[in-house]
Amino acid sequence: MDATEIIARVSDAKTQRDLPELVKDLENVDLRLLFDTLFPYAVKRQGINNGLVAFSAYVIHAINPPCPITPSVALSEMVRHEWDISIEEVPWYLANQFGADEVLACVACALDNQPDDSARTRLKSVRYWIGLNPKTA
């Protein structure tokens, strides 16, 4: 399966009932390809393609491919692409990859250097969701 097929498969999911089968269909895909394809969607603002955004985050969290970028870079991407703060799977994925303490330390550092209110809200939301992660709480 290539990146185009991954996007098409994720885009086919319409409801939460589709998620178990979606994860099953993607669990044997090359993990780096899965990350490189879906993480950029998982950290976007929802809009017309809200299903693709939400389901990409769900798959990343469920399959948990190794994250090839640092937590600081991941947080920067979330801020830059206006990650939807209602999608808790992205912070949970990062906490599972790097540990809650590491991600929270990166959030604290980013907050110290972030004057933009919208970005600060996103970073605080990461902190909030990590506190609710059933795997790290």
N, C-alpha and C positions, 0 to 999 in steps of 0.2 A: 504494500500500500504506500503510495506517495503522498505528498502534502496536499495535493488537489483532492485526492480521494478521501483523506482524513477530514478535510473541511466539508466535503460533500456529505460524508457520513454523519458528522456532528450536526450539520445543518438539517439533516433528515429528522433529528429528534425534535419532537413537538411538546411532549409533556414529561413530567417526572416519571411516569410509568415506563418511558422509553430508556431511562438512564441505565438500569442494569444490563440491558442488551447492548446498549452503546458501549459501555465499559468493556463488556465481554468481547465485542467486535474489535476493540482497539488495544486490548491488553497485550497482544503479541507483536504490535508494531514496534519498530526500533525506537527505543526510549529517547534518544537524542532528537530524532525526527519528530516524535510526538511533542516534546517540549518546544522545539524550535517552531513548530507549526501552531500549537495551541496557546502557548503563553502570551504571545502578542495579542491574541483575541481576548484572553481571560482578563487582561488588565485594561481593556478599553472601556470607554463609556458606553452604556447600553443605548440603543436607539432602534433603528429599523432592524438591525441584526441582533436584537437582544437575546434570542435563543442561542445563536452561535456564541455570544459572549458568555452567557451563563453556563451553557453546557460545556464549553471549553474549560472553564474554571472547575466544573464538577469533575470532568475527566482527569485533569491535571491532579486534583486532590485525590481522587480515587485510585489512580494508577501510581501516582507519586514517582514520576521519573526523576533521576538525578538532576539537580538544578546546576547548570554550567556557569551561572553568573552569581556574583556575590549577593548577599541580602541587601546591601546598600544600592547596588545597581538595580535589583528587582524593585525596591521601593521607589527609586527614581523613575523607573518605567511606569510604575503604577500612578505616580503623580503626573508625569508627562502626558500619559494617555488618558488621564481623567478616569481612572478605575472607579467603577460603580461601588460605592461603599456598602451596598446591600449584598454584595457577593462575598460571603465570608470564606469561601473555599480557597481563595488566593492567600490570605494571611495564614490560614490553617496549613496550607501546603508549605509555605515558607517556614513556619514553625516546625513542621515535621522534618523538613530538610536540614535546617540549621540549628534547631533548638529555639525554644521560646525566648530564652535569655539573650541569645545572640541577636535575634530579630528585634527584640525590644530595645536593646542597646543601640542598634542602628536607627531605630525610630527616634529615640531620644536625641541622638546626634543630629539627625535630619531636622528635627523640630527646632533645635538650637540655631540652625542655619537657614531656616525657611521663613521668610517674611510674608509669603502669600497665604491669605486666609483659607482659600479653597484647598491648597496643598496641605496646610496644617490640619484641616478637617479630615482629609484622607489619611494622613499619618496617624492622627488620633484614633481613627476608625480601625486601622490595623491593630493598634494597641488594644482597643476594645475587643475585637474579634479574637485575638490571641488569648485573651483572658477567658474566653468562652469555648475554646477548642477542647473537645472531649478527650483528645489524645495528649494534650499538654497541661490541661487545667488541674 
